[in-house]
Amino acid sequence: MRDTLLIALFALVGAVAAGLLGAVALWLLRRRSLIASLTVVAAVAVTAMLAGTLAVAWAMFLSSHDLWVVTTVVAMAAVVSLATALLLGRWVVARSRALQLAARSFGDGGSFTAPAGPATAELASLSAELAATSAKLAESRQRERALESSRRELVAWISHDLRTPLAGLRAMAEALEDGVAADPARYLTQIRTEVERLNGMVGDLFELSRIHAGALALTPSRMSVYDLVGDALAGVYPLAHEHGVRLVGERVEPLPVEVDGREMSRVLGNLLVNAIRRTPADGTVMVAAERSPDGVVVSVSDGCGGIPEEDLPRVFDTGWRGTHARTPPAGAGLGLAIVRGIVEAHQGRTTVRNIPGGCRFEVVLPAAAS
């Protein structure tokens, strides 16, 4: 028993010495290739075994022949171990370089494609993470391009919509100043109308800027969605009467919600004005409010004839007005973007879909606690 403990002690001392030397070598080579680290690890294993063997042989006074035999066996094991470490290191380094080249492609604006062939579990997991990151970057680039496109359209349309009324205001002001206006009162009325419309556009731009900056301060209070819908219908009734459009409140349930009444009235007003302007005379705009598993759903259905399927994802984008709505009465393309911003600030969501003869806008709000 004592001899066994001595053998174990001598072997441990030799292995620890080899391990410490290997640790120092690994620290010195920490910035080098993986091949060097694997070679050091293999060398440490063989050296630890050799050191322990030599220590035991010295303590047990083995013959030179026996010591030579043991050393030869350990040397052969060292050769095989180092060769295996080199092969494994070269394979892992080759896979890592292939993964590096693939990762560089999506960093330069392309998409990531994992290298073909087998890989270690760690490299395979890294490839999966890089593929997921590449997909997210592609989505982000697409959103950025869409946002930039909508911004350019917004600037172009706002410039157009401002230039036309400003030119008219300038002409009417010059006519009044020169005293050549045939009906000054009508000119003044028209000037006031144009100024109010320009003021509305500026107000929409200010509201949208607050939404995008996250500075929209809400003051939520408990109220009935029935009252919200009723007030919104009353507010747009003159516009509906002017366009010959019928307003119908269908299945408007008195459901409680926690919302900012002023901002939510703006949401419903924008949706209703948008629906009235795009519904032909003798058409109908229907409003409904009912409970759903997701909360309270307020919907506005119009008779616009429908929206092209390819345009549906862009309906709530800033500055979008469709291909047929480039005239000033259609607005600056900010109303629906404001709707989405206000609803999302209330932790809700907005959707749109086509229905027979028109489209249906839905606002989903969280239901108030009972």
C-alpha positions as CSV (number, residue, x, y, z in Angstrom):
1,M,0.0,0.0,0.0
2,R,2.8,2.3,0.9
3,D,4.6,1.6,-2.5
4,T,1.3,2.4,-4.3
5,L,1.0,5.7,-2.5
6,L,4.6,6.6,-3.3
7,I,4.1,5.7,-7.0
8,A,1.0,7.9,-7.1
9,L,2.8,10.8,-5.4
10,F,5.8,10.7,-7.8
11,A,3.5,10.5,-10.8
12,L,1.4,13.4,-9.5
13,V,4.5,15.5,-8.9
14,G,5.7,14.9,-12.5
15,A,2.3,15.5,-14.0
16,V,1.8,18.8,-12.0
17,A,5.2,20.0,-13.2
18,A,4.3,19.3,-16.8
19,G,0.9,20.9,-16.3
20,L,2.4,24.1,-14.9
21,L,4.8,24.3,-17.8
22,G,1.9,23.7,-20.2
23,A,-0.2,26.4,-18.6
24,V,2.7,28.9,-19.0
25,A,3.0,27.9,-22.6
26,L,-0.7,28.3,-23.3
27,W,-0.7,31.8,-21.7
28,L,2.2,32.9,-23.8
29,L,0.5,31.5,-27.0
30,R,-3.0,32.8,-26.1
31,R,-3.0,35.1,-29.1
32,R,-1.7,32.5,-31.6
33,S,-3.6,30.0,-33.7
34,L,-5.7,27.2,-32.3
35,I,-3.2,24.7,-33.8
36,A,-0.5,25.9,-31.4
37,S,-2.9,25.6,-28.4
38,L,-3.9,22.1,-29.3
39,T,-0.3,21.1,-29.9
40,V,0.6,22.4,-26.4
41,V,-2.3,20.5,-24.8
42,A,-1.2,17.2,-26.5
43,A,2.4,17.8,-25.5
44,V,1.3,18.5,-21.9
45,A,-0.5,15.2,-21.8
46,V,2.4,13.2,-23.2
47,T,5.0,15.1,-21.1
48,A,2.9,14.6,-17.9
49,M,2.8,10.9,-18.6
50,L,6.6,10.8,-19.4
51,A,7.5,12.9,-16.3
52,G,5.5,10.7,-14.0
53,T,7.0,7.5,-15.6
54,L,10.5,8.8,-15.2
55,A,9.9,9.9,-11.6
56,V,8.5,6.4,-10.7
57,A,11.4,4.7,-12.6
58,W,13.9,6.8,-10.7
59,A,12.3,6.0,-7.4
60,M,11.9,2.3,-8.1
61,F,15.5,2.0,-9.5
62,L,14.3,0.4,-12.8
63,S,17.0,-1.0,-15.1
64,S,18.2,1.1,-18.0
65,H,16.6,-1.4,-20.4
66,D,13.2,-1.1,-18.8
67,L,13.5,2.6,-18.7
68,W,14.3,2.7,-22.4
69,V,11.3,0.5,-23.2
70,V,9.0,2.8,-21.3
71,T,10.5,5.9,-22.8
72,T,10.1,4.5,-26.3
73,V,6.5,3.7,-25.7
74,V,5.8,7.2,-24.4
75,A,7.7,8.7,-27.4
76,M,5.5,6.8,-29.9
77,A,2.4,8.0,-28.0
78,A,3.7,11.5,-28.2
79,V,4.2,11.3,-31.9
80,V,0.7,10.0,-32.5
81,S,-0.8,12.6,-30.1
82,L,1.0,15.5,-31.7
83,A,0.0,14.4,-35.2
84,T,-3.6,14.0,-34.1
85,A,-3.6,17.5,-32.5
86,L,-2.1,19.1,-35.6
87,L,-4.7,17.4,-37.9
88,L,-7.6,18.4,-35.6
89,G,-6.2,22.0,-35.3
90,R,-5.9,22.4,-39.0
91,W,-9.4,21.2,-39.6
92,V,-10.9,23.4,-36.9
93,V,-8.9,26.4,-38.2
94,A,-10.1,25.8,-41.7
95,R,-13.7,25.6,-40.6
96,S,-13.2,28.8,-38.6
97,R,-11.7,30.7,-41.6
98,A,-14.6,29.5,-43.8
99,L,-17.1,30.8,-41.2
100,Q,-15.2,34.1,-41.0
101,L,-15.4,34.6,-44.7
102,A,-19.1,33.7,-44.6
103,A,-19.7,36.2,-41.8
104,R,-17.9,38.9,-43.6
105,S,-20.3,38.7,-46.5
106,F,-23.4,39.7,-44.5
107,G,-21.3,42.4,-42.7
108,D,-20.7,43.9,-46.1
109,G,-24.5,44.0,-46.9
110,G,-25.0,40.5,-48.2
111,S,-26.7,37.5,-46.6
112,F,-25.0,34.8,-44.5
113,T,-24.7,31.3,-45.8
114,A,-23.2,28.7,-43.5
115,P,-20.2,26.9,-45.0
116,A,-20.9,23.4,-46.3
117,G,-19.5,20.3,-44.5
118,P,-19.3,19.0,-41.0
119,A,-18.5,21.3,-38.1
120,T,-18.0,21.1,-34.3
121,A,-21.1,21.7,-32.1
122,E,-19.7,25.1,-31.1
123,L,-19.1,26.2,-34.7
124,A,-22.5,24.9,-35.8
125,S,-24.2,26.8,-33.0
126,L,-22.2,29.9,-34.0
127,S,-23.3,29.5,-37.6
128,A,-26.9,29.3,-36.5
129,E,-26.6,32.5,-34.5
130,L,-24.9,34.3,-37.4
131,A,-27.7,33.1,-39.7
132,A,-30.3,34.5,-37.3
133,T,-28.4,37.8,-37.0
134,S,-28.1,38.0,-40.8
135,A,-31.9,37.6,-41.1
136,K,-32.4,40.4,-38.6
137,L,-30.0,42.7,-40.3
138,A,-31.7,42.0,-43.6
139,E,-35.1,42.9,-42.1
140,S,-33.5,46.0,-40.5
141,R,-32.1,47.1,-43.9
142,Q,-35.4,46.6,-45.5
143,R,-37.2,48.7,-42.9
144,E,-34.5,51.4,-43.2
145,R,-35.0,51.5,-47.0
146,A,-38.7,51.6,-46.6
147,L,-38.4,54.4,-44.0
148,E,-36.1,56.4,-46.2
149,S,-38.4,56.0,-49.1
150,S,-41.4,57.1,-47.1
151,R,-39.4,60.1,-45.9
152,R,-38.5,61.1,-49.4
153,E,-42.1,60.8,-50.5
154,L,-43.2,62.8,-47.5
155,V,-40.8,65.7,-48.3
156,A,-41.8,65.7,-51.9
157,W,-45.6,65.6,-51.2
158,I,-45.4,68.1,-48.4
159,S,-43.4,70.5,-50.7
160,H,-46.0,70.1,-53.4
161,D,-48.9,70.5,-51.0
162,L,-47.4,73.6,-49.5
163,R,-46.3,75.2,-52.8
164,T,-49.8,75.2,-54.3
165,P,-51.7,76.9,-51.5
166,L,-48.9,79.3,-50.8
167,A,-48.9,80.4,-54.5
168,G,-52.6,80.9,-54.2
169,L,-52.3,82.9,-51.0
170,R,-49.6,85.1,-52.6
171,A,-51.8,85.7,-55.7
172,M,-54.9,86.6,-53.6
173,A,-52.8,88.8,-51.2
174,E,-51.3,90.7,-54.2
175,A,-54.8,91.1,-55.7
176,L,-56.1,92.5,-52.5
177,E,-53.1,94.8,-52.1
178,D,-53.4,96.1,-55.7
179,G,-57.2,96.6,-55.3
180,V,-58.0,94.4,-58.3
181,A,-60.0,91.8,-56.3
182,A,-63.5,91.6,-57.7
183,D,-64.9,90.2,-54.4
184,P,-62.5,90.9,-51.5
185,A,-64.8,89.1,-49.0
186,R,-64.5,85.9,-51.0
187,Y,-60.8,86.3,-51.2
188,L,-60.5,86.8,-47.5
189,T,-62.6,83.7,-46.9
190,Q,-60.5,81.6,-49.3
191,I,-57.3,82.9,-47.6
192,R,-58.6,81.9,-44.2
193,T,-59.6,78.4,-45.5
194,E,-56.1,77.9,-47.0
195,V,-54.4,79.1,-43.8
196,E,-56.5,76.7,-41.7
197,R,-55.6,73.8,-43.9
198,L,-51.9,74.7,-43.8
199,N,-52.2,75.0,-40.0
200,G,-53.6,71.5,-39.9
201,M,-50.7,70.2,-41.9
202,V,-48.2,71.8,-39.6
203,G,-50.1,70.4,-36.6
204,D,-50.0,66.9,-38.1
205,L,-46.2,67.3,-38.7
206,F,-45.7,68.4,-35.1
207,E,-47.8,65.5,-33.7
208,L,-45.9,63.0,-35.8
209,S,-42.6,64.4,-34.7
210,R,-43.7,64.0,-31.0
211,I,-44.7,60.4,-31.7
212,H,-41.4,59.6,-33.4
213,A,-39.4,61.3,-30.6
214,G,-41.3,59.4,-27.9
215,A,-42.5,62.6,-26.5
216,L,-46.2,61.9,-26.8
217,A,-47.5,62.5,-23.2
218,L,-50.7,60.5,-22.6
219,T,-53.2,61.2,-19.8
220,P,-55.3,58.0,-19.7
221,S,-58.6,57.9,-18.0
222,R,-61.4,55.3,-17.8
223,M,-64.1,56.0,-20.3
224,S,-66.6,54.2,-22.5
225,V,-65.8,53.4,-26.1
226,Y,-69.4,54.1,-26.8
227,D,-68.9,57.8,-25.9
228,L,-65.7,58.0,-27.9
229,V,-67.4,56.7,-31.0
230,G,-70.4,58.9,-30.5
231,D,-68.3,62.0,-30.2
232,A,-66.2,61.1,-33.2
233,L,-69.3,60.5,-35.4
234,A,-70.8,63.8,-34.3
235,G,-67.5,65.6,-35.2
236,V,-67.3,64.3,-38.8
237,Y,-71.1,64.5,-39.5
238,P,-70.8,67.8,-41.4
239,L,-68.1,66.4,-43.6
240,A,-70.1,63.2,-44.3
241,H,-73.1,65.3,-45.1
242,E,-71.1,67.4,-47.5
243,H,-69.8,64.3,-49.4
244,G,-73.2,62.6,-49.3
245,V,-71.9,59.7,-47.2
246,R,-74.0,57.9,-44.6
247,L,-72.5,57.2,-41.2
248,V,-73.7,54.1,-39.4
249,G,-72.8,53.0,-35.9
250,E,-73.1,49.2,-35.8
251,R,-72.6,47.0,-32.7
252,V,-71.0,49.8,-30.7
253,E,-70.9,48.2,-27.2
254,P,-70.4,50.4,-24.1
255,L,-67.0,48.8,-23.2
256,P,-64.6,50.5,-20.8
257,V,-61.1,51.4,-21.9
258,E,-58.2,53.3,-20.3
259,V,-57.2,55.8,-23.0
260,D,-56.3,59.5,-23.5
261,G,-59.6,60.8,-24.6
262,R,-58.1,63.7,-26.7
263,E,-55.7,61.5,-28.6
264,M,-58.1,58.7,-29.1
265,S,-60.6,61.1,-30.5
266,R,-58.0,62.2,-33.0
267,V,-57.5,58.5,-33.9
268,L,-61.1,57.9,-34.6
269,G,-61.5,61.3,-36.3
270,N,-58.6,60.6,-38.7
271,L,-60.0,57.1,-39.6
272,L,-63.4,58.5,-40.2
273,V,-62.2,61.5,-42.3
274,N,-60.1,59.1,-44.3
275,A,-63.0,56.8,-44.9
276,I,-65.5,59.6,-45.8
277,R,-63.1,61.2,-48.4
278,R,-62.6,57.9,-50.1
279,T,-66.2,56.7,-50.1
280,P,-68.2,57.8,-53.1
281,A,-71.5,59.7,-52.7
282,D,-74.4,57.6,-51.4
283,G,-71.8,55.3,-49.9
284,T,-71.8,54.2,-46.3
285,V,-69.1,54.3,-43.6
286,M,-69.7,51.9,-40.7
287,V,-68.2,52.0,-37.2
288,A,-68.3,49.1,-34.8
289,A,-66.8,48.5,-31.3
290,E,-66.9,45.1,-29.7
291,R,-65.0,42.9,-27.4
292,S,-62.5,40.4,-28.6
293,P,-60.0,38.0,-27.0
294,D,-57.3,40.6,-27.6
295,G,-59.2,43.5,-26.0
296,V,-61.6,46.1,-27.5
297,V,-61.8,46.3,-31.3
298,V,-62.9,49.6,-32.9
299,S,-63.4,49.2,-36.6
300,V,-64.1,51.7,-39.5
301,S,-65.4,50.2,-42.8
302,D,-65.6,52.3,-45.9
303,G,-66.7,51.9,-49.6
304,C,-63.4,53.0,-51.2
305,G,-63.4,49.9,-53.5
306,G,-60.4,48.3,-51.7
307,I,-56.7,48.8,-51.5
308,P,-54.2,46.9,-53.8
309,E,-52.8,44.0,-51.9
310,E,-49.2,45.2,-52.5
311,D,-50.0,48.5,-50.9
312,L,-51.7,47.1,-47.7
313,P,-48.4,46.8,-45.8
314,R,-47.6,50.5,-46.5
315,V,-51.0,52.0,-45.5
316,F,-49.7,53.2,-42.1
317,D,-46.3,54.4,-43.3
318,T,-45.4,58.0,-43.0
319,G,-46.2,60.0,-46.1
320,W,-48.0,57.1,-47.9
321,R,-51.1,58.2,-49.8
322,G,-51.4,55.6,-52.6
323,T,-50.9,56.2,-56.2
324,H,-54.2,57.9,-56.9
325,A,-54.2,60.4,-54.0
326,R,-51.7,63.1,-54.8
327,T,-54.0,66.0,-54.6
328,P,-54.2,68.3,-51.5
329,P,-57.6,67.3,-50.4
330,A,-56.2,63.8,-49.8
331,G,-54.0,65.2,-47.0
332,A,-50.2,64.9,-46.6
333,G,-50.2,61.2,-45.9
334,L,-49.8,61.7,-42.1
335,G,-53.2,60.8,-40.7
336,L,-52.8,57.1,-40.7
337,A,-49.2,57.3,-39.5
338,I,-50.5,59.4,-36.5
339,V,-53.2,56.8,-35.9
340,R,-50.7,54.0,-35.6
341,G,-48.3,56.1,-33.4
342,I,-51.1,57.0,-31.0
343,V,-52.5,53.5,-30.8
344,E,-49.1,51.9,-30.2
345,A,-48.5,54.5,-27.5
346,H,-51.6,53.0,-25.8
347,Q,-50.1,49.5,-26.2
348,G,-52.6,48.7,-28.9
349,R,-52.2,47.9,-32.6
350,T,-53.7,48.9,-36.0
351,T,-54.6,46.7,-38.9
352,V,-56.3,47.1,-42.3
353,R,-57.8,44.5,-44.7
354,N,-60.0,44.6,-47.7
355,I,-63.7,43.7,-47.5
356,P,-66.3,43.5,-50.3
357,G,-66.6,47.0,-51.8
358,G,-64.0,48.7,-49.6
359,C,-61.6,48.2,-46.7
360,R,-61.8,47.8,-42.9
361,F,-59.5,49.6,-40.5
362,E,-59.3,48.1,-37.0
363,V,-57.9,49.5,-33.8
364,V,-57.3,47.0,-31.0
365,L,-57.0,48.5,-27.5
366,P,-56.4,46.8,-24.2
367,A,-59.6,46.4,-22.2
368,A,-59.8,48.3,-19.0
369,A,-59.8,46.2,-15.8
370,S,-63.2,45.5,-14.4
